[in-house]
Amino acid sequence: MAAIESQLIVGQVLQSSSTQYTIIEFIGEGCFGKVAKCHVNSTSELVAVKIMKDTFVQDVEEELSMLSKINVLDPDQFNLVKFHERFEYSSYTCLVFELLEMDLFQYLKTEIGSSMYVNQIRPIAKQMLVALQRLQSLGIIHSDIKSDNVMVVNTEEDALQVKLIDFGLAHPSSSATPGRWLQPIGYRAPEVCLGLSYTEAIDMWGLGCTLANLYLNANLFPVRCEYLMMKAMVEYLGMPSEDQLLFGMHTKKYFCQEADELGLTWRLLTPEEYSGINGVKAKEWPPWRPHFYSLDDLIYIFKEEDAAEFMDRREFIDFLKHLLTLDEEKRFSPTEALQHPFITMTHLSQDADSSDYLTTAQALMPTEASLSDTPVKDGEAHVAEEADKVPPTPASSQIRHNETDVPKVPLSHVKDDNESVQEPSQDWGKEVHLPATQNDSGICSFPEQFPHHCDECLESGPSKNGPVVEEVPFPMPKRFKNVRRFFSRIRKTFFSCCSSFVQE
C-alpha cells in the first residue's frame, strides 16, 4: 500500500493502450490497493479505476474471468456494475468501471439517516434478485453480498436504482469447495459456517442479511464473533438439521453431541467450550443486543403506522424467512423470490384500503423492465423452466406467541390507542427479550448511535472474509429522518404523472 501511496498522486495520468485517465481523487482503498475517481481525457466521462497491487495478480485474473462472463449481459438491465477495460500501468494492474454514487451503507447513513421502510427496501430487493438470477444462470457465485457491495446509481432519481459490484471473490459454482471460508462474519450462510457443500444459495442468504440490515439499521447477526453469529442463528432460526450437523466439516467448531434419555443430541457449545476448542475467546453477548425468539419478532420493533404498511411489513418478514432458511435446498432461489407477494405487491393490489400505500410503493419502484419481462437467452432455459415449478407462496406466517420464564425487558409499551408510547428505562445491563405478541407492538428503544456495520465498500475491495465492524449498539430507529425529502420526491412523481395524463 505504501508503494501505491508514494507513486500515485492526484492529477497523475494513467495511460492505457487507447485512453488516458487523470486521477481526480482517491475514493477508497483495501488490501488489494486503491480505487481512484478518474476523468477520461478524451470524453470528459468520470470512471472508477481499481488499481491493484502486483501481489494480487492471481486475484486479478480470477476477477477478470468472472467479469468477462458477466460482460455478455446488459449491465444496466440486470443491475450489474459496468466493466470497461483492463490495462497495465507501471507495476499496477488497473480495472476501469463505471462510476457509481455511493454504497448502501453510505446511502443509509447520509440520505436516509435511519432504518428504511419496507416499501423503500422492495426496489432494492427486486433489483438484486434480478442480478442474482442472471448470475445463477451463468453459474457464478458472488460470495460477498453485503451492503457495501450494492451501489446506488444516482441518489437524485425518484426511483432508487442500484447495482451489484465487486466480483473479486466471485467464482464458478462448479469450483465450489466444501469447507472453504467465504462471506464476512454476520453475512455467512450456515452451510459455509458448517463446512458443507454450497451453491449460489449462499448469495440469497447474504441478500437476506443485507435487507434485514436496511430494515433494522443494524446487523441482524453479530459481526465481530463467529460464535455469537452462530448463537444468533440458533436463537432466531433454530438448530441446523441432523444431516447438516453430521456432515459439516466445521460442525464441532460450534456444536457437540451429548447423551440424554433420547440418545445422542446436538447442542451449541458454551462460550467456554468454544474458546477451549478453537483457541479463540468467544465474545460476550452485548447487553444492548436484543434476543429474538424468531424473525416474527422483527415485525413489532416499529410502531404500526398504517394498516397497509403493517401488512406490507408482515410480507417482508415472511420474505426474509425464505431467504434466511437454514437448509439451502429449501431456501428461495432468485426466481422463486421474484414471485413472492412482497415483490409482486399482490397483497396490496387485492386490498382496496391499500390503494394510496400501493401508489406510493409503485412510485418507488424503478421503471426498467424486470427480468421476467425479458427473453431468455440460449443456455438460460433452465431458469425459465424453474419459474414454472415454483409452488404457490403461502400467506405470511402466523405470529407465534412465545412464553418464557426468562425475565423480559420490553422494548416499548403501548397501553391503548389513546396513549402515547412510553419508552422503558434504558437498563442496558440486562438482556433484552422480545416476545412475539400483539401487545408488544411499538417503537423499540435502542441507543441512538449507529454501528458502522460494513467492513468495506466497492472502493475498498473484497472482504477477504474479514469481520464486519460493529462496535456500538442498535440505534433508536427514527424511521427515515429525511422524511421531507422523501415525500417531496413522491409529490414530484405524482404531479409528473398527472401532467402526463392531462397532456394525453
N, C-alpha and C positions, 0 to 999 in steps of 0.2 A: 504493500500500500504506500509506503514511504517513497518508493521509486516513482509510482504514478503521481503522487502529490508533488514531487520535485520536478518532474519533467513536463507535466501538463498544466497549463495555466489558462485563465480566461483570456479570450482573444486569439488563442492559438488556432491554426488552421489544420484540420485533419484531412488528408488527401486520399481519396480512393482512386480507382482507375478512371472514373468518369466525373466525379463530383468532389467539390470542396465544402467542408463543414467547418464553420467557425464556432468555437466554443463561446457561448454566452454566459453560462453559469453551470456549476455542478449541482445537480438536484438530488443526488443520492449516492450511497456507497454501501458496499457489503464486502464479504470475504473474497468475492470474485474480482473486485476492482471498483470502478465508479461508473455513474451514469451522468452524461452531460447533456444539457439542453443546447442544441446547436442550430445555427442558421445555415440553410442551404444557399450558398452564394449565387447559384445560377437562377433560382426560382423564388428566393425570399421565404421559402417554406420553413417552418420550425419542426425539428425532429428530436427524438431522444436517441443518443448514441451510447450504447453499453460498451464500456472499454474494459476488456478482460485482461487480467494479468497472465503472463506466459505460463504460470504454474497450473492454469486451468484449461490447458489445451484440450485435454480429453473431454472435459465438460462442454467446451465449445462445440466439439464435433457431435456430441450426443444431442445438444440443444438444436444444432443446425439440422440434424437428421429429422427431428420432430417438426421443426419449422418448415422444412421442405415438403413434408406430408400435409401440413396444415395449409400451406400456401395454395393447394388445389381448391380450397374453399374460398368463398367470398367473405373476407373478414368482417365486413360491415353487416352482412346479412346474418352471419352466425355468431356475432358478438365476440370475435377474437381479435387480439391485437394485430395490427398490420406490420409485417416484416418487409423491409425494403432491400437491404443488401448487407453483405459481409465484406470487410476489407482489412488488410493488414496495414498498420501504421507504426513505424519504428519497430518496437518489440511487442506491440499490443495487437490483439485481435479486436476489431470493432464490429458490433452488430447495430444496425440502424433500424429503428422502429418509428411508427407514428407517435407523435407527442400527445399524450392524454392529460387531462387536467389534474386529477387527484384520485387517490385510492379511497376505498370506502371508510377506512378508519379516519382519514383526514376529513372526508365529507361529513361523517357523523359528528365529528368534533367541531368543525368550523361552520358548516352550513346548517346543521340540524340543532346541535347543542345538547341533545339528549337522545333518548330512545326513539325509535321510529314507530309510527302507527303501521298496522298490518297492511293497509292499502298503499302505503309507501314501499313496503317490503316486496309486495307482489310483483311489480315490474322487474325488480332486480332478480327475484327468484325465477321468473319466466325466461328472462334473457340468459341466465346462467344454465338453465335446463336445456335451452336450445343449443348453447355452446357445448355442453357435456354430451348431448345426444349425438352431435356431429363428431366429437372426439371418439365416442364409443363406436360409431360406425367405421372409424378409421383404425380401431384397435389401439387407441392411445389412452394411457392413464396419466393424468396431470400430476397427481400425488402431492399437490401443495395448495389445495383450495383453502383460502382464508381471506379475511377482509383486506389484507394488504395487496392481494393479487387480483382484486376486482377493481377496475379503474372506471371512474366517471368520465365520460367523454367531454361533456360540457355542462357545467352547473347552471348556465343561464337558460337551458332548454326547459320548457314546462314539463315535458315527459322525460323522466330520467333515463338516459341511455348509458349502459355500462359494457365493459369488455373484459374478458379474461386475459391475463398476462402471465408472464414468467414461466417459460417451459424448460427451465434449467434442470428440473428434476423429473420431467415427463419421460416416459419410456413406453415401448410397446407392451401390450398386455401379454403377448406371447413370451416376454422375457421376465415376467413377474416371478420373483423367487421367494418362496416361503421363508420367513424369519428375517427378511430384510427390514431395516428400520426406515420408515418413511413418515412423513407428515409431522408437523410440530406438535408438541405436547398440548393437549386440550382440543386438538383437531384430529387426533389419531384414531382411526377406526379400530374396533375391538379385535378384528382379525389380524391387524398389524400388531397390536399390543400383544396378542397371544402367540404370534409367530405361526399363523395359519396361512394357507394359500390365499391369495387375494386377487381381485379383479377390478374393473373400473368402478365397482360399487363403493370403493373407498372414497372416491370423489363425491359421491352422493352424501356420504357421512360428513365429509368436510364442508359441503354446501349447507347441510343441516346445522352444523355448528356455527357457520358464518351467519345464517339467517337468524338463529337464536341470539347471536351477538348483537345484531341490529335491533332486535326486539327488546333485549334486556339492557342494552348499552353497557354490557359487560359479558365476560365469557361464561357460557353455561357450565363448562367443565374447567376445573383448576388447571393452570398452565405452567406452574412452577414446580410441580412434583408429579411424577408418573404414578406414584401410589395414590395420591389424592384424586388424580384423574380417574383411576380405576375405581376407587371407592365411590366417587360421584356417579359413575356409570351404574354400579350395582344398586345404589340407593334410588336413582331415578328410573332405571330400566329393568332392574332385576339381575339375577345371575346369568352368565353365559350358559349355553346348553351343555349337557353332559358330553356330547361329541366335541364341541369346541374346546372344552377343558381337557379332555383326554388326549386330543391330537395336537394341541398347541405346543410349539417348541419352547415358548416362554411362559407357559401356564404357571409353573412353580415359582416364577418371579413374583406372582401376586396371590396365588391360591394354594391351598393344601387340602389334603383329604384327612378326615378323621372318622373314627368308628363311633356309631351310635346304635340305638335299638333297631334302626332300619338298615344297618350295614355301613358302608363307606359313603360319606357325603363330602361335598366340596364346600369350603368356606373361604372368605377373604382373609388373608394374613392380617395379624395385628400390626400396628406400626413398628413395634419392637421386633417382631418376627421378620418383617420386610427388611428392616435395617440390618438385622443379623445375617440374613440370607444373601442380600445383594451388596452389602458393604456401603450402602448409601443411606444416610439418615432420612427417614420419612418426615416430611414437614407436618406440623400440626394443622388441623382444620382451622382456618381463620375464623375467629369468633363472629365476624361480621357477615360471613358467607352463609346464607340460609341452607337448610337441608330440605330438599323437596322429596315428597313421597312418590311423585310421578310427574310426568310432563304436564298432566292436567292442572297441577298447581300454578303453572305459569299463566293460566287464564285469569287468575284473580289477583295478580300482583299490581294491576292497574284498576282503578275505579271504572265501573261501567258508565260510559259517557253517552251511549246511544245504543238502542236495541240492535240496529243493523250492524254497528261497529262491533258489538259484543258477539253477535252471530258470526261475523267475519273472523273475529279473533279465535273463536272455537274451531272454525275450519282450519285456521292457520296452525293451531296446536295439533290438530289431527294430521295435517300435512307434515308437520315436524316429526310426529311419531313414525310416519312411514319412511322418512329419511334417516332417522336415528333408531333403526331397528338393529338389534344386536346380531341377528343372523343375516348375513349378506344375501343369502338366497331369497329371503323374504323382504329385503329392503327394496324400495321402489327403484325402478330404472328411470332414466330421464323421460322415456316415452310414457310410462305409467304416471309419473308425477305431473306431466303436462296435461293430463286428463283429470286431475283431481279438482273437485269443486273450488278449492281456494284459488286455483289458477284460472279456471274457466269462468268463475263467478256465477255459476248456475244457481247456487243457493241464494244469491242476491236477486237475480233476474226473476226467480219464481216467487219472490216475496214482494207484494205491491207496496208495502210500507217501507221498503228499502230503496225506492227509486232515486231519491236525492243522493243517498250514500253511494249508490251504484254509479250515478252520473259522475260524482267526484272521483270514484275509483277508476272509471274508464278514462277520465281525463288525464290520469297519472300514467296510463299505460303508453308505451311507445307505439308509434304508428307503423313501424316496419312490419312487413308480412312475417308472420310467425313460421316456424319450421313446418308445422303441419300443413301450411298452405303452399309449400314449395315442392317441386317434383323431386322424387328420389333418384339419385344418380346411380349409375351402374356400380355394382358392388355394395350397394346400401339397401338392397331389397329386404334383408333380414330385419332392418329397423322398421320398415313399413309393416312387415308381417307381424312383428311383435305388438304393434299397436292394435291389431285385430284380436289379439289374445288377452288384452287387458281385462281383468274381471271388474265388475262394477264396484266403484269405491263406496264403502259403507258410510253411513252418516257419521258425524262426529261422535267419538266415543262418549259414553255416558261418564259423567264425572264420578269418580269413586269417592265415597265418604270414608276416610280412614280414621280410625281411632288408635290412640297410642297412650301408653302410660307415661311416656316421656313428657316432662313439663314443656309447654309450648309458649313461645313469646309471639303473639300475633303481630303481623307487620302493620296492620291498621284495624280499626274497628268502626263500624257504622251501625248505630243503634236503630235508626229508622230513616225513612225517606226525608224527613224534615230536619234532621240534624246534620250538622257539618261533620266532616271526617275528623276524628280525634286520633292524632298520632301518638303511639306509645312512647314512653321514655326510652331513650337510646341506651339500653343496658347491653352494650356490645360484648360484655364478658360472658354472656350466655349464648348457647347455640340457638339459632332461630329455626323453628319448625313451622312448616306451612301445611296444615291440614286442608285437604281439598274439599271445602264445604262452601255452600252458597253464602253462608253468613260471613265469610271472610273476604268477600269482595271489597276492594278498596285500594287506596294508593299505598304502596309499600313504603316504609320509612327507612330508607337506606342513607348512609352518609353521602354527602354531596360530591366528593371527589371522584373523578373518572379515571379508571385504570387505562394506561397505555397498553392495550391488550394485544397488540400485534408486534411481532418481533421485527418485521421488515416490510418494506413496500416494494413496488416494482423496481424503484431505483436502487434499493439495497440488495436486490438479488434473491436467490432461493434461500430457504431457511436452513438447508443442510441439517434438518432435523433439530435445530436449536430450539430452546424454550421460548415461548411467547411471554413477554414481560407482563407481570401482573403484581403490583406492589401495594395497591390501595383498594379500599372496599368498593362494593357495589354502589352505584350512585343513587341519589334520590331522584327518581325519574321525573323530569319536568315535562315530558311529552311534547316535543317539538317547540323549543324555545323561540324559534323564529316563525311563530305562527302567523304573524302579519305578512311575512314574505310568502308563506305557503298559500294563504288564501288570496293574496293578490295575484298569484300565478293562476289559481283556479278561476278567479273572476276574468282574468285576461283571456283564458281559454274559452270560457263561457260566452263572453261578448264577441270573441272572434268567430265562434260557431254561429251565433245569432246573426252576425253581419253577413256571413257567407250564405246563410239560409235566406235572408231578406233579398240579397242580390240575385239569388237564383229564382 
